[in-house]
Amino acid sequence: MKIGPRKPSLKKRISARTSIKRQVVHRAGLKMPRGYGWVRNPKRYVYNKVYNRTTFDIFKLIKKLFK
């Protein structure tokens, strides 16, 4: 498990926003309610929960500094 700052990836950032799969699910209204990730995939839910608490985004850090 990673601890500390996350390494930013412009390629992954763009592909996540322009993904066809994401757009289809979003437009079809098949999204799970917020907070129900543990129902769909409990293993991923636990991993993401720990990952998000042990790492931080460099861009958010910079944003807070210049606010």
mmCIF file as Biopython writes it, N, C-alpha, C and O atoms, coordinates in Angstrom:
data_model
#
loop_
_atom_site.group_PDB
_atom_site.id
_atom_site.type_symbol
_atom_site.label_atom_id
_atom_site.label_alt_id
_atom_site.label_comp_id
_atom_site.label_asym_id
_atom_site.label_entity_id
_atom_site.label_seq_id
_atom_site.pdbx_PDB_ins_code
_atom_site.Cartn_x
_atom_site.Cartn_y
_atom_site.Cartn_z
_atom_site.occupancy
_atom_site.B_iso_or_equiv
_atom_site.auth_seq_id
_atom_site.auth_asym_id
_atom_site.pdbx_PDB_model_num
ATOM 1   N N  . MET A ? 1  ? 0.850   -1.183 0.000   1.0 0.0 1  A 1 
ATOM 2   C CA . MET A ? 1  ? 0.000   0.000  0.000   1.0 0.0 1  A 1 
ATOM 3   C C  . MET A ? 1  ? 0.889   1.237  0.000   1.0 0.0 1  A 1 
ATOM 4   O O  . MET A ? 1  ? 1.902   1.291  0.697   1.0 0.0 1  A 1 
ATOM 5   N N  . LYS A ? 2  ? 0.501   2.207  -0.776  1.0 0.0 2  A 1 
ATOM 6   C CA . LYS A ? 2  ? 1.272   3.443  -0.906  1.0 0.0 2  A 1 
ATOM 7   C C  . LYS A ? 2  ? 0.954   4.395  0.248   1.0 0.0 2  A 1 
ATOM 8   O O  . LYS A ? 2  ? -0.189  4.492  0.695   1.0 0.0 2  A 1 
ATOM 9   N N  . ILE A ? 3  ? 1.988   5.093  0.720   1.0 0.0 3  A 1 
ATOM 10  C CA . ILE A ? 3  ? 1.815   6.115  1.748   1.0 0.0 3  A 1 
ATOM 11  C C  . ILE A ? 3  ? 2.518   7.369  1.268   1.0 0.0 3  A 1 
ATOM 12  O O  . ILE A ? 3  ? 3.665   7.308  0.824   1.0 0.0 3  A 1 
ATOM 13  N N  . GLY A ? 4  ? 1.839   8.514  1.355   1.0 0.0 4  A 1 
ATOM 14  C CA . GLY A ? 4  ? 2.430   9.774  0.938   1.0 0.0 4  A 1 
ATOM 15  C C  . GLY A ? 4  ? 1.762   10.344 -0.292  1.0 0.0 4  A 1 
ATOM 16  O O  . GLY A ? 4  ? 0.606   10.027 -0.570  1.0 0.0 4  A 1 
ATOM 17  N N  . PRO A ? 5  ? 2.476   11.190 -1.044  1.0 0.0 5  A 1 
ATOM 18  C CA . PRO A ? 5  ? 1.860   11.848 -2.209  1.0 0.0 5  A 1 
ATOM 19  C C  . PRO A ? 5  ? 1.639   10.899 -3.380  1.0 0.0 5  A 1 
ATOM 20  O O  . PRO A ? 5  ? 2.453   10.013 -3.641  1.0 0.0 5  A 1 
ATOM 21  N N  . ARG A ? 6  ? 0.526   11.096 -4.081  1.0 0.0 6  A 1 
ATOM 22  C CA . ARG A ? 6  ? 0.250   10.315 -5.283  1.0 0.0 6  A 1 
ATOM 23  C C  . ARG A ? 6  ? 0.961   10.944 -6.465  1.0 0.0 6  A 1 
ATOM 24  O O  . ARG A ? 6  ? 1.070   12.168 -6.549  1.0 0.0 6  A 1 
ATOM 25  N N  . LYS A ? 7  ? 1.448   10.114 -7.382  1.0 0.0 7  A 1 
ATOM 26  C CA . LYS A ? 7  ? 2.122   10.612 -8.579  1.0 0.0 7  A 1 
ATOM 27  C C  . LYS A ? 7  ? 1.055   10.947 -9.620  1.0 0.0 7  A 1 
ATOM 28  O O  . LYS A ? 7  ? 0.334   10.048 -10.052 1.0 0.0 7  A 1 
ATOM 29  N N  . PRO A ? 8  ? 0.927   12.214 -10.039 1.0 0.0 8  A 1 
ATOM 30  C CA . PRO A ? 8  ? -0.121  12.573 -10.986 1.0 0.0 8  A 1 
ATOM 31  C C  . PRO A ? 8  ? 0.133   12.009 -12.383 1.0 0.0 8  A 1 
ATOM 32  O O  . PRO A ? 8  ? 1.277   11.938 -12.832 1.0 0.0 8  A 1 
ATOM 33  N N  . SER A ? 9  ? -0.941  11.609 -13.065 1.0 0.0 9  A 1 
ATOM 34  C CA . SER A ? 9  ? -0.847  11.093 -14.417 1.0 0.0 9  A 1 
ATOM 35  C C  . SER A ? 9  ? -1.893  11.801 -15.278 1.0 0.0 9  A 1 
ATOM 36  O O  . SER A ? 9  ? -3.091  11.564 -15.126 1.0 0.0 9  A 1 
ATOM 37  N N  . LEU A ? 10 ? -1.438  12.661 -16.175 1.0 0.0 10 A 1 
ATOM 38  C CA . LEU A ? 10 ? -2.353  13.409 -17.035 1.0 0.0 10 A 1 
ATOM 39  C C  . LEU A ? 10 ? -3.132  12.470 -17.948 1.0 0.0 10 A 1 
ATOM 40  O O  . LEU A ? 10 ? -4.314  12.694 -18.210 1.0 0.0 10 A 1 
ATOM 41  N N  . LYS A ? 11 ? -2.474  11.424 -18.432 1.0 0.0 11 A 1 
ATOM 42  C CA . LYS A ? 11 ? -3.120  10.462 -19.329 1.0 0.0 11 A 1 
ATOM 43  C C  . LYS A ? 11 ? -4.304  9.767  -18.640 1.0 0.0 11 A 1 
ATOM 44  O O  . LYS A ? 11 ? -5.387  9.666  -19.217 1.0 0.0 11 A 1 
ATOM 45  N N  . LYS A ? 12 ? -4.098  9.293  -17.414 1.0 0.0 12 A 1 
ATOM 46  C CA . LYS A ? 12 ? -5.159  8.622  -16.670 1.0 0.0 12 A 1 
ATOM 47  C C  . LYS A ? 12 ? -6.276  9.590  -16.303 1.0 0.0 12 A 1 
ATOM 48  O O  . LYS A ? 12 ? -7.449  9.215  -16.273 1.0 0.0 12 A 1 
ATOM 49  N N  . ARG A ? 13 ? -5.914  10.810 -16.028 1.0 0.0 13 A 1 
ATOM 50  C CA . ARG A ? 13 ? -6.891  11.833 -15.661 1.0 0.0 13 A 1 
ATOM 51  C C  . ARG A ? 13 ? -7.850  12.116 -16.813 1.0 0.0 13 A 1 
ATOM 52  O O  . ARG A ? 13 ? -9.061  12.220 -16.616 1.0 0.0 13 A 1 
ATOM 53  N N  . ILE A ? 14 ? -7.293  12.237 -18.019 1.0 0.0 14 A 1 
ATOM 54  C CA . ILE A ? 14 ? -8.105  12.501 -19.214 1.0 0.0 14 A 1 
ATOM 55  C C  . ILE A ? 14 ? -8.943  11.284 -19.573 1.0 0.0 14 A 1 
ATOM 56  O O  . ILE A ? 14 ? -10.125 11.421 -19.888 1.0 0.0 14 A 1 
ATOM 57  N N  . SER A ? 15 ? -8.345  10.087 -19.530 1.0 0.0 15 A 1 
ATOM 58  C CA . SER A ? 15 ? -9.075  8.884  -19.922 1.0 0.0 15 A 1 
ATOM 59  C C  . SER A ? 15 ? -10.229 8.582  -18.969 1.0 0.0 15 A 1 
ATOM 60  O O  . SER A ? 15 ? -11.246 8.036  -19.396 1.0 0.0 15 A 1 
ATOM 61  N N  . ALA A ? 16 ? -10.093 8.922  -17.700 1.0 0.0 16 A 1 
ATOM 62  C CA . ALA A ? 16 ? -11.168 8.689  -16.736 1.0 0.0 16 A 1 
ATOM 63  C C  . ALA A ? 16 ? -12.373 9.580  -17.042 1.0 0.0 16 A 1 
ATOM 64  O O  . ALA A ? 16 ? -13.514 9.172  -16.825 1.0 0.0 16 A 1 
ATOM 65  N N  . ARG A ? 17 ? -12.132 10.765 -17.534 1.0 0.0 17 A 1 
ATOM 66  C CA . ARG A ? 17 ? -13.228 11.694 -17.812 1.0 0.0 17 A 1 
ATOM 67  C C  . ARG A ? 17 ? -13.861 11.481 -19.179 1.0 0.0 17 A 1 
ATOM 68  O O  . ARG A ? 17 ? -15.016 11.853 -19.387 1.0 0.0 17 A 1 
ATOM 69  N N  . THR A ? 18 ? -13.132 10.896 -20.103 1.0 0.0 18 A 1 
ATOM 70  C CA . THR A ? 18 ? -13.652 10.738 -21.460 1.0 0.0 18 A 1 
ATOM 71  C C  . THR A ? 18 ? -13.997 9.283  -21.785 1.0 0.0 18 A 1 
ATOM 72  O O  . THR A ? 18 ? -14.244 8.948  -22.944 1.0 0.0 18 A 1 
ATOM 73  N N  . SER A ? 19 ? -14.015 8.430  -20.780 1.0 0.0 19 A 1 
ATOM 74  C CA . SER A ? 19 ? -14.304 7.020  -20.977 1.0 0.0 19 A 1 
ATOM 75  C C  . SER A ? 19 ? -15.728 6.811  -21.495 1.0 0.0 19 A 1 
ATOM 76  O O  . SER A ? 19 ? -16.674 7.397  -20.968 1.0 0.0 19 A 1 
ATOM 77  N N  . ILE A ? 20 ? -15.878 5.986  -22.512 1.0 0.0 20 A 1 
ATOM 78  C CA . ILE A ? 20 ? -17.199 5.699  -23.081 1.0 0.0 20 A 1 
ATOM 79  C C  . ILE A ? 20 ? -18.036 4.917  -22.066 1.0 0.0 20 A 1 
ATOM 80  O O  . ILE A ? 20 ? -19.233 5.168  -21.920 1.0 0.0 20 A 1 
ATOM 81  N N  . LYS A ? 21 ? -17.405 3.970  -21.367 1.0 0.0 21 A 1 
ATOM 82  C CA . LYS A ? 21 ? -18.116 3.168  -20.374 1.0 0.0 21 A 1 
ATOM 83  C C  . LYS A ? 21 ? -18.720 4.067  -19.295 1.0 0.0 21 A 1 
ATOM 84  O O  . LYS A ? 21 ? -19.864 3.867  -18.886 1.0 0.0 21 A 1 
ATOM 85  N N  . ARG A ? 22 ? -17.966 5.041  -18.842 1.0 0.0 22 A 1 
ATOM 86  C CA . ARG A ? 22 ? -18.429 5.961  -17.803 1.0 0.0 22 A 1 
ATOM 87  C C  . ARG A ? 22 ? -19.616 6.774  -18.296 1.0 0.0 22 A 1 
ATOM 88  O O  . ARG A ? 22 ? -20.582 6.966  -17.558 1.0 0.0 22 A 1 
ATOM 89  N N  . GLN A ? 23 ? -19.557 7.251  -19.528 1.0 0.0 23 A 1 
ATOM 90  C CA . GLN A ? 23 ? -20.634 8.060  -20.082 1.0 0.0 23 A 1 
ATOM 91  C C  . GLN A ? 23 ? -21.917 7.253  -20.247 1.0 0.0 23 A 1 
ATOM 92  O O  . GLN A ? 23 ? -23.005 7.762  -19.977 1.0 0.0 23 A 1 
ATOM 93  N N  . VAL A ? 24 ? -21.802 6.000  -20.687 1.0 0.0 24 A 1 
ATOM 94  C CA . VAL A ? 24 ? -22.975 5.140  -20.878 1.0 0.0 24 A 1 
ATOM 95  C C  . VAL A ? 24 ? -23.662 4.882  -19.537 1.0 0.0 24 A 1 
ATOM 96  O O  . VAL A ? 24 ? -24.881 5.018  -19.427 1.0 0.0 24 A 1 
ATOM 97  N N  . VAL A ? 25 ? -22.886 4.513  -18.524 1.0 0.0 25 A 1 
ATOM 98  C CA . VAL A ? 25 ? -23.447 4.234  -17.204 1.0 0.0 25 A 1 
ATOM 99  C C  . VAL A ? 25 ? -24.085 5.496  -16.629 1.0 0.0 25 A 1 
ATOM 100 O O  . VAL A ? 25 ? -25.167 5.433  -16.045 1.0 0.0 25 A 1 
ATOM 101 N N  . HIS A ? 26 ? -23.431 6.624  -16.788 1.0 0.0 26 A 1 
ATOM 102 C CA . HIS A ? 26 ? -23.925 7.878  -16.244 1.0 0.0 26 A 1 
ATOM 103 C C  . HIS A ? 26 ? -25.239 8.300  -16.910 1.0 0.0 26 A 1 
ATOM 104 O O  . HIS A ? 26 ? -26.171 8.717  -16.223 1.0 0.0 26 A 1 
ATOM 105 N N  . ARG A ? 27 ? -25.318 8.197  -18.220 1.0 0.0 27 A 1 
ATOM 106 C CA . ARG A ? 27 ? -26.517 8.626  -18.953 1.0 0.0 27 A 1 
ATOM 107 C C  . ARG A ? 27 ? -27.679 7.658  -18.798 1.0 0.0 27 A 1 
ATOM 108 O O  . ARG A ? 27 ? -28.837 8.066  -18.880 1.0 0.0 27 A 1 
ATOM 109 N N  . ALA A ? 28 ? -27.384 6.370  -18.574 1.0 0.0 28 A 1 
ATOM 110 C CA . ALA A ? 28 ? -28.440 5.375  -18.437 1.0 0.0 28 A 1 
ATOM 111 C C  . ALA A ? 28 ? -29.057 5.390  -17.036 1.0 0.0 28 A 1 
ATOM 112 O O  . ALA A ? 28 ? -30.083 4.752  -16.802 1.0 0.0 28 A 1 
ATOM 113 N N  . GLY A ? 29 ? -28.441 6.107  -16.120 1.0 0.0 29 A 1 
ATOM 114 C CA . GLY A ? 29 ? -28.969 6.195  -14.762 1.0 0.0 29 A 1 
ATOM 115 C C  . GLY A ? 29 ? -28.740 4.926  -13.963 1.0 0.0 29 A 1 
ATOM 116 O O  . GLY A ? 29 ? -29.546 4.595  -13.094 1.0 0.0 29 A 1 
ATOM 117 N N  . LEU A ? 30 ? -27.648 4.200  -14.238 1.0 0.0 30 A 1 
ATOM 118 C CA . LEU A ? 30 ? -27.365 2.943  -13.553 1.0 0.0 30 A 1 
ATOM 119 C C  . LEU A ? 30 ? -26.408 3.112  -12.373 1.0 0.0 30 A 1 
ATOM 120 O O  . LEU A ? 30 ? -25.852 2.133  -11.873 1.0 0.0 30 A 1 
ATOM 121 N N  . LYS A ? 31 ? -26.221 4.337  -11.936 1.0 0.0 31 A 1 
ATOM 122 C CA . LYS A ? 31 ? -25.277 4.579  -10.856 1.0 0.0 31 A 1 
ATOM 123 C C  . LYS A ? 31 ? -25.848 4.099  -9.527  1.0 0.0 31 A 1 
ATOM 124 O O  . LYS A ? 31 ? -27.051 4.185  -9.281  1.0 0.0 31 A 1 
ATOM 125 N N  . MET A ? 32 ? -24.966 3.594  -8.685  1.0 0.0 32 A 1 
ATOM 126 C CA . MET A ? 32 ? -25.348 3.207  -7.328  1.0 0.0 32 A 1 
ATOM 127 C C  . MET A ? 32 ? -25.432 4.486  -6.497  1.0 0.0 32 A 1 
ATOM 128 O O  . MET A ? 32 ? -24.731 5.454  -6.790  1.0 0.0 32 A 1 
ATOM 129 N N  . PRO A ? 33 ? -26.269 4.504  -5.480  1.0 0.0 33 A 1 
ATOM 130 C CA . PRO A ? 33 ? -26.308 5.673  -4.593  1.0 0.0 33 A 1 
ATOM 131 C C  . PRO A ? 33 ? -24.953 5.879  -3.921  1.0 0.0 33 A 1 
ATOM 132 O O  . PRO A ? 33 ? -24.212 4.921  -3.704  1.0 0.0 33 A 1 
ATOM 133 N N  . ARG A ? 34 ? -24.638 7.103  -3.600  1.0 0.0 34 A 1 
ATOM 134 C CA . ARG A ? 34 ? -23.356 7.420  -2.979  1.0 0.0 34 A 1 
ATOM 135 C C  . ARG A ? 34 ? -23.229 6.690  -1.637  1.0 0.0 34 A 1 
ATOM 136 O O  . ARG A ? 34 ? -24.148 6.711  -0.818  1.0 0.0 34 A 1 
ATOM 137 N N  . GLY A ? 35 ? -22.077 6.046  -1.426  1.0 0.0 35 A 1 
ATOM 138 C CA . GLY A ? 35 ? -21.835 5.329  -0.190  1.0 0.0 35 A 1 
ATOM 139 C C  . GLY A ? 35 ? -22.183 3.850  -0.263  1.0 0.0 35 A 1 
ATOM 140 O O  . GLY A ? 35 ? -22.037 3.144  0.735   1.0 0.0 35 A 1 
ATOM 141 N N  . TYR A ? 36 ? -22.636 3.361  -1.406  1.0 0.0 36 A 1 
ATOM 142 C CA . TYR A ? 36 ? -23.000 1.961  -1.559  1.0 0.0 36 A 1 
ATOM 143 C C  . TYR A ? 36 ? -21.940 1.157  -2.315  1.0 0.0 36 A 1 
ATOM 144 O O  . TYR A ? 36 ? -22.256 0.107  -2.875  1.0 0.0 36 A 1 
ATOM 145 N N  . GLY A ? 37 ? -20.702 1.624  -2.342  1.0 0.0 37 A 1 
ATOM 146 C CA . GLY A ? 37 ? -19.633 0.918  -3.037  1.0 0.0 37 A 1 
ATOM 147 C C  . GLY A ? 37 ? -19.349 -0.447 -2.447  1.0 0.0 37 A 1 
ATOM 148 O O  . GLY A ? 37 ? -18.941 -1.365 -3.158  1.0 0.0 37 A 1 
ATOM 149 N N  . TRP A ? 38 ? -19.564 -0.583 -1.148  1.0 0.0 38 A 1 
ATOM 150 C CA . TRP A ? 38 ? -19.319 -1.854 -0.477  1.0 0.0 38 A 1 
ATOM 151 C C  . TRP A ? 38 ? -20.279 -2.940 -0.947  1.0 0.0 38 A 1 
ATOM 152 O O  . TRP A ? 38 ? -19.974 -4.125 -0.813  1.0 0.0 38 A 1 
ATOM 153 N N  . VAL A ? 39 ? -21.432 -2.561 -1.497  1.0 0.0 39 A 1 
ATOM 154 C CA . VAL A ? 39 ? -22.392 -3.537 -2.005  1.0 0.0 39 A 1 
ATOM 155 C C  . VAL A ? 39 ? -21.914 -4.103 -3.336  1.0 0.0 39 A 1 
ATOM 156 O O  . VAL A ? 39 ? -22.007 -5.306 -3.578  1.0 0.0 39 A 1 
ATOM 157 N N  . ARG A ? 40 ? -21.408 -3.238 -4.184  1.0 0.0 40 A 1 
ATOM 158 C CA . ARG A ? 40 ? -21.002 -3.647 -5.526  1.0 0.0 40 A 1 
ATOM 159 C C  . ARG A ? 40 ? -19.703 -4.449 -5.532  1.0 0.0 40 A 1 
ATOM 160 O O  . ARG A ? 40 ? -19.612 -5.488 -6.185  1.0 0.0 40 A 1 
ATOM 161 N N  . ASN A ? 41 ? -18.697 -3.960 -4.797  1.0 0.0 41 A 1 
ATOM 162 C CA . ASN A ? 41 ? -17.398 -4.646 -4.761  1.0 0.0 41 A 1 
ATOM 163 C C  . ASN A ? 41 ? -16.721 -4.351 -3.413  1.0 0.0 41 A 1 
ATOM 164 O O  . ASN A ? 41 ? -15.982 -3.373 -3.300  1.0 0.0 41 A 1 
ATOM 165 N N  . PRO A ? 42 ? -16.963 -5.181 -2.398  1.0 0.0 42 A 1 
ATOM 166 C CA . PRO A ? 42 ? -16.425 -4.913 -1.054  1.0 0.0 42 A 1 
ATOM 167 C C  . PRO A ? 42 ? -14.902 -4.854 -0.977  1.0 0.0 42 A 1 
ATOM 168 O O  . PRO A ? 42 ? -14.349 -4.069 -0.207  1.0 0.0 42 A 1 
ATOM 169 N N  . LYS A ? 43 ? -14.218 -5.687 -1.780  1.0 0.0 43 A 1 
ATOM 170 C CA . LYS A ? 43 ? -12.753 -5.719 -1.756  1.0 0.0 43 A 1 
ATOM 171 C C  . LYS A ? 43 ? -12.180 -4.386 -2.241  1.0 0.0 43 A 1 
ATOM 172 O O  . LYS A ? 43 ? -11.265 -3.836 -1.629  1.0 0.0 43 A 1 
ATOM 173 N N  . ARG A ? 44 ? -12.726 -3.873 -3.347  1.0 0.0 44 A 1 
ATOM 174 C CA . ARG A ? 44 ? -12.268 -2.595 -3.887  1.0 0.0 44 A 1 
ATOM 175 C C  . ARG A ? 44 ? -12.611 -1.454 -2.925  1.0 0.0 44 A 1 
ATOM 176 O O  . ARG A ? 44 ? -11.835 -0.510 -2.778  1.0 0.0 44 A 1 
ATOM 177 N N  . TYR A ? 45 ? -13.770 -1.543 -2.272  1.0 0.0 45 A 1 
ATOM 178 C CA . TYR A ? 45 ? -14.198 -0.515 -1.326  1.0 0.0 45 A 1 
ATOM 179 C C  . TYR A ? 45 ? -13.186 -0.369 -0.188  1.0 0.0 45 A 1 
ATOM 180 O O  . TYR A ? 45 ? -12.791 0.744  0.159   1.0 0.0 45 A 1 
ATOM 181 N N  . VAL A ? 46 ? -12.772 -1.495 0.386   1.0 0.0 46 A 1 
ATOM 182 C CA . VAL A ? 46 ? -11.816 -1.467 1.497   1.0 0.0 46 A 1 
ATOM 183 C C  . VAL A ? 46 ? -10.468 -0.940 1.029   1.0 0.0 46 A 1 
ATOM 184 O O  . VAL A ? 46 ? -9.851  -0.122 1.711   1.0 0.0 46 A 1 
ATOM 185 N N  . TYR A ? 47 ? -10.000 -1.407 -0.144  1.0 0.0 47 A 1 
ATOM 186 C CA . TYR A ? 47 ? -8.718  -0.950 -0.677  1.0 0.0 47 A 1 
ATOM 187 C C  . TYR A ? 47 ? -8.725  0.559  -0.888  1.0 0.0 47 A 1 
ATOM 188 O O  . TYR A ? 47 ? -7.798  1.252  -0.470  1.0 0.0 47 A 1 
ATOM 189 N N  . ASN A ? 48 ? -9.775  1.071  -1.540  1.0 0.0 48 A 1 
ATOM 190 C CA . ASN A ? 48 ? -9.856  2.506  -1.823  1.0 0.0 48 A 1 
ATOM 191 C C  . ASN A ? 48 ? -9.966  3.332  -0.554  1.0 0.0 48 A 1 
ATOM 192 O O  . ASN A ? 48 ? -9.413  4.429  -0.478  1.0 0.0 48 A 1 
ATOM 193 N N  . LYS A ? 49 ? -10.671 2.819  0.440   1.0 0.0 49 A 1 
ATOM 194 C CA . LYS A ? 49 ? -10.822 3.528  1.711   1.0 0.0 49 A 1 
ATOM 195 C C  . LYS A ? 49 ? -9.452  3.724  2.372   1.0 0.0 49 A 1 
ATOM 196 O O  . LYS A ? 49 ? -9.130  4.820  2.832   1.0 0.0 49 A 1 
ATOM 197 N N  . VAL A ? 50 ? -8.660  2.666  2.414   1.0 0.0 50 A 1 
ATOM 198 C CA . VAL A ? 50 ? -7.321  2.742  3.021   1.0 0.0 50 A 1 
ATOM 199 C C  . VAL A ? 50 ? -6.405  3.613  2.166   1.0 0.0 50 A 1 
ATOM 200 O O  . VAL A ? 50 ? -5.683  4.457  2.697   1.0 0.0 50 A 1 
ATOM 201 N N  . TYR A ? 51 ? -6.428  3.417  0.853   1.0 0.0 51 A 1 
ATOM 202 C CA . TYR A ? 51 ? -5.563  4.176  -0.062  1.0 0.0 51 A 1 
ATOM 203 C C  . TYR A ? 51 ? -5.824  5.679  0.046   1.0 0.0 51 A 1 
ATOM 204 O O  . TYR A ? 51 ? -4.885  6.472  0.104   1.0 0.0 51 A 1 
ATOM 205 N N  . ASN A ? 52 ? -7.089  6.064  0.074   1.0 0.0 52 A 1 
ATOM 206 C CA . ASN A ? 52 ? -7.421  7.487  0.126   1.0 0.0 52 A 1 
ATOM 207 C C  . ASN A ? 52 ? -7.070  8.128  1.462   1.0 0.0 52 A 1 
ATOM 208 O O  . ASN A ? 52 ? -6.886  9.343  1.533   1.0 0.0 52 A 1 
ATOM 209 N N  . ARG A ? 53 ? -6.977  7.332  2.515   1.0 0.0 53 A 1 
ATOM 210 C CA . ARG A ? 53 ? -6.596  7.878  3.819   1.0 0.0 53 A 1 
ATOM 211 C C  . ARG A ? 53 ? -5.085  7.941  4.019   1.0 0.0 53 A 1 
ATOM 212 O O  . ARG A ? 53 ? -4.605  8.719  4.844   1.0 0.0 53 A 1 
ATOM 213 N N  . THR A ? 54 ? -4.331  7.131  3.276   1.0 0.0 54 A 1 
ATOM 214 C CA . THR A ? 54 ? -2.874  7.097  3.469   1.0 0.0 54 A 1 
ATOM 215 C C  . THR A ? 54 ? -2.110  7.904  2.426   1.0 0.0 54 A 1 
ATOM 216 O O  . THR A ? 54 ? -0.904  8.104  2.566   1.0 0.0 54 A 1 
ATOM 217 N N  . THR A ? 55 ? -2.799  8.374  1.375   1.0 0.0 55 A 1 
ATOM 218 C CA . THR A ? 55 ? -2.128  9.168  0.344   1.0 0.0 55 A 1 
ATOM 219 C C  . THR A ? 55 ? -2.838  10.504 0.187   1.0 0.0 55 A 1 
ATOM 220 O O  . THR A ? 55 ? -3.948  10.691 0.684   1.0 0.0 55 A 1 
ATOM 221 N N  . PHE A ? 56 ? -2.180  11.443 -0.516  1.0 0.0 56 A 1 
ATOM 222 C CA . PHE A ? 56 ? -2.810  12.727 -0.788  1.0 0.0 56 A 1 
ATOM 223 C C  . PHE A ? 56 ? -2.440  13.196 -2.186  1.0 0.0 56 A 1 
ATOM 224 O O  . PHE A ? 56 ? -1.399  12.823 -2.726  1.0 0.0 56 A 1 
ATOM 225 N N  . ASP A ? 57 ? -3.302  14.012 -2.760  1.0 0.0 57 A 1 
ATOM 226 C CA . ASP A ? 57 ? -3.131  14.520 -4.114  1.0 0.0 57 A 1 
ATOM 227 C C  . ASP A ? 57 ? -2.288  15.793 -4.087  1.0 0.0 57 A 1 
ATOM 228 O O  . ASP A ? 57 ? -2.563  16.708 -3.311  1.0 0.0 57 A 1 
ATOM 229 N N  . ILE A ? 58 ? -1.280  15.846 -4.923  1.0 0.0 58 A 1 
ATOM 230 C CA . ILE A ? 58 ? -0.379  17.005 -4.966  1.0 0.0 58 A 1 
ATOM 231 C C  . ILE A ? 58 ? -1.138  18.263 -5.408  1.0 0.0 58 A 1 
ATOM 232 O O  . ILE A ? 58 ? -0.900  19.348 -4.879  1.0 0.0 58 A 1 
ATOM 233 N N  . PHE A ? 59 ? -2.046  18.118 -6.373  1.0 0.0 59 A 1 
ATOM 234 C CA . PHE A ? 59 ? -2.789  19.273 -6.876  1.0 0.0 59 A 1 
ATOM 235 C C  . PHE A ? 59 ? -3.684  19.889 -5.801  1.0 0.0 59 A 1 
ATOM 236 O O  . PHE A ? 59 ? -3.815  21.111 -5.740  1.0 0.0 59 A 1 
ATOM 237 N N  . LYS A ? 60 ? -4.297  19.068 -4.960  1.0 0.0 60 A 1 
ATOM 238 C CA . LYS A ? 60 ? -5.126  19.581 -3.873  1.0 0.0 60 A 1 
ATOM 239 C C  . LYS A ? 60 ? -4.271  20.305 -2.849  1.0 0.0 60 A 1 
ATOM 240 O O  . LYS A ? 60 ? -4.698  21.306 -2.273  1.0 0.0 60 A 1 
ATOM 241 N N  . LEU A ? 61 ? -3.056  19.797 -2.619  1.0 0.0 61 A 1 
ATOM 242 C CA . LEU A ? 61 ? -2.137  20.425 -1.687  1.0 0.0 61 A 1 
ATOM 243 C C  . LEU A ? 61 ? -1.737  21.812 -2.184  1.0 0.0 61 A 1 
ATOM 244 O O  . LEU A ? 61 ? -1.732  22.773 -1.414  1.0 0.0 61 A 1 
ATOM 245 N N  . ILE A ? 62 ? -1.402  21.914 -3.461  1.0 0.0 62 A 1 
ATOM 246 C CA . ILE A ? 62 ? -1.030  23.195 -4.074  1.0 0.0 62 A 1 
ATOM 247 C C  . ILE A ? 62 ? -2.193  24.170 -4.027  1.0 0.0 62 A 1 
ATOM 248 O O  . ILE A ? 62 ? -2.008  25.355 -3.748  1.0 0.0 62 A 1 
ATOM 249 N N  . LYS A ? 63 ? -3.395  23.667 -4.299  1.0 0.0 63 A 1 
ATOM 250 C CA . LYS A ? 63 ? -4.599  24.490 -4.281  1.0 0.0 63 A 1 
ATOM 251 C C  . LYS A ? 63 ? -4.831  25.101 -2.900  1.0 0.0 63 A 1 
ATOM 252 O O  . LYS A ? 63 ? -5.198  26.271 -2.789  1.0 0.0 63 A 1 
ATOM 253 N N  . LYS A ? 64 ? -4.614  24.299 -1.833  1.0 0.0 64 A 1 
ATOM 254 C CA . LYS A ? 64 ? -4.785  24.795 -0.472  1.0 0.0 64 A 1 
ATOM 255 C C  . LYS A ? 64 ? -3.746  25.850 -0.123  1.0 0.0 64 A 1 
ATOM 256 O O  . LYS A ? 64 ? -4.036  26.798 0.607   1.0 0.0 64 A 1 
ATOM 257 N N  . LEU A ? 65 ? -2.523  25.681 -0.650  1.0 0.0 65 A 1 
ATOM 258 C CA . LEU A ? 65 ? -1.460  26.636 -0.365  1.0 0.0 65 A 1 
ATOM 259 C C  . LEU A ? 65 ? -1.737  28.016 -0.961  1.0 0.0 65 A 1 
ATOM 260 O O  . LEU A ? 65 ? -1.414  29.035 -0.352  1.0 0.0 65 A 1 
ATOM 261 N N  . PHE A ? 66 ? -2.334  28.046 -2.149  1.0 0.0 66 A 1 
ATOM 262 C CA . PHE A ? 66 ? -2.559  29.314 -2.826  1.0 0.0 66 A 1 
ATOM 263 C C  . PHE A ? 66 ? -3.961  29.879 -2.599  1.0 0.0 66 A 1 
ATOM 264 O O  . PHE A ? 66 ? -4.336  30.859 -3.242  1.0 0.0 66 A 1 
ATOM 265 N N  . LYS A ? 67 ? -4.719  29.296 -1.723  1.0 0.0 67 A 1 
ATOM 266 C CA . LYS A ? 67 ? -6.058  29.775 -1.423  1.0 0.0 67 A 1 
ATOM 267 C C  . LYS A ? 67 ? -6.056  30.903 -0.456  1.0 0.0 67 A 1 
ATOM 268 O O  . LYS A ? 67 ? -7.118  31.416 -0.104  1.0 0.0 67 A 1 
#
